[in-house]
Amino acid sequence: MLLIEDLGVQVGDKPILKNVNMEIPDGETHVLFGPNGSGKTTLMMTIMGFTGYTVTHGKITFKGHDVTFMPINERAELGIGVLFQRPPTIHGLKTRTLVEICRKNPNTDIDALAEDLAFKSFLERDVNENLSGGEIKRSELLQLQAQEPDLLLLDEPESGVDLENMAVVGDAINRLLHRGVPKNPTCKLPSKREKKSCLVITHTGYILDYITADRGQVLYDGVLRCSQNAREILKWIREYGYAECVGCPQ
Ligand SMILES: Nc1ncnc2c1ncn2[C@@H]1O[C@H](COP(=O)(O)OP(=O)(O)OP(=O)(O)O)[C@@H](O)[C@H]1O
């Protein structure tokens, strides 16, 4: 699904990511940990193709396509979608209009999606204008549900969300990951091939109560240092701090 090889990225003239290698196979969810400023958002923005993140070396392949220098709209059409940590307010653009633009299938019922996210009353507001932290996340999830991406990039889905709304956010992310998985009463777990793929950044780990993580990784000073069970990594970070991750076996 996603393959990152020897990726170097700089912002302005500042090198941020150094020789990052990462693979997210079909249907897997990987969790990215790391201290503030270690480059986690930079990695997501680079995968999505935002300007300002200059690839100095390396390659990003998605679904077999070299997307390293592909425009952002083409990556979105190919199936990459992002939930921002701090999405901008867009004055003069109604949320409903933005969701219509994101919508993959013109028959998708925006009102029904918004109803599920308790977001219907916000559809006619400008994008993210005067929304609370939890409302912003639900707005982002609504856009993703309309876009129907195959790879979800989730940048701190818990930030600014209270514990009750966390359940709404967690359930919505689960629906996105299991979209199209046939309901099979004899088998509780879908095969990985049927699930969507996901890279999620978290500091608190709350999201792990709602999604099944296949692997965790630690980005430290622009370098991927550790790759293990996500809950184990979280436990380790809580006990010893990030600096100890530098010495972790891969
Ligand atoms: N547009 C920019 N201009 C200048 N520096 C930037 C820019 N974007 C990111 N940086 C710098 O790149 C480094 C990595 O930032 P990034 O947001 O990727 O870190 P992060 O790991 O996501 O941090 P956090 O956990 O705080 O969200 C930081 O030092 C940040 O100041």
PDBQT file of the ligand as one rigid body, heavy atoms in Angstrom, charges set to zero:
ROOT
HETATM    1  N1  LIG A 301       6.502  25.575   7.893  1.00  0.00    +0.000 N 
HETATM    2  C1  LIG A 301       7.523  25.436   8.744  1.00  0.00    +0.000 A 
HETATM    3  N2  LIG A 301       8.491  26.379   8.842  1.00  0.00    +0.000 NA
HETATM    4  C2  LIG A 301       9.541  26.217   9.685  1.00  0.00    +0.000 A 
HETATM    5  N3  LIG A 301       9.714  25.151  10.488  1.00  0.00    +0.000 NA
HETATM    6  C3  LIG A 301       8.788  24.203  10.430  1.00  0.00    +0.000 A 
HETATM    7  C4  LIG A 301       7.636  24.280   9.574  1.00  0.00    +0.000 A 
HETATM    8  N4  LIG A 301       6.903  23.169   9.746  1.00  0.00    +0.000 NA
HETATM    9  C5  LIG A 301       7.535  22.436  10.676  1.00  0.00    +0.000 A 
HETATM   10  N5  LIG A 301       8.666  23.056  11.075  1.00  0.00    +0.000 N 
HETATM   11  C6  LIG A 301       9.618  22.587  12.077  1.00  0.00    +0.000 C 
HETATM   12  O1  LIG A 301       9.878  21.223  11.817  1.00  0.00    +0.000 OA
HETATM   13  C7  LIG A 301      10.049  20.518  13.032  1.00  0.00    +0.000 C 
HETATM   14  C8  LIG A 301       9.117  19.310  13.040  1.00  0.00    +0.000 C 
HETATM   15  O2  LIG A 301       7.776  19.779  13.131  1.00  0.00    +0.000 OA
HETATM   16  P1  LIG A 301       6.540  18.782  13.112  1.00  0.00    +0.000 P 
HETATM   17  O3  LIG A 301       5.308  19.608  13.184  1.00  0.00    +0.000 OA
HETATM   18  O4  LIG A 301       6.680  17.863  11.953  1.00  0.00    +0.000 OA
HETATM   19  O5  LIG A 301       6.772  17.979  14.454  1.00  0.00    +0.000 OA
HETATM   20  P2  LIG A 301       5.801  16.995  15.240  1.00  0.00    +0.000 P 
HETATM   21  O6  LIG A 301       6.619  15.806  15.575  1.00  0.00    +0.000 OA
HETATM   22  O7  LIG A 301       4.559  16.760  14.459  1.00  0.00    +0.000 OA
HETATM   23  O8  LIG A 301       5.499  17.828  16.547  1.00  0.00    +0.000 OA
HETATM   24  P3  LIG A 301       4.207  17.852  17.542  1.00  0.00    +0.000 P 
HETATM   25  O9  LIG A 301       4.219  16.562  18.308  1.00  0.00    +0.000 OA
HETATM   26  O10 LIG A 301       4.489  19.028  18.429  1.00  0.00    +0.000 OA
HETATM   27  O11 LIG A 301       2.977  18.043  16.704  1.00  0.00    +0.000 OA
HETATM   28  C9  LIG A 301       9.784  21.513  14.158  1.00  0.00    +0.000 C 
HETATM   29  O12 LIG A 301      11.013  21.974  14.649  1.00  0.00    +0.000 OA
HETATM   30  C10 LIG A 301       9.011  22.616  13.480  1.00  0.00    +0.000 C 
HETATM   31  O13 LIG A 301       9.239  23.864  14.108  1.00  0.00    +0.000 OA
ENDROOT
TORSDOF 0
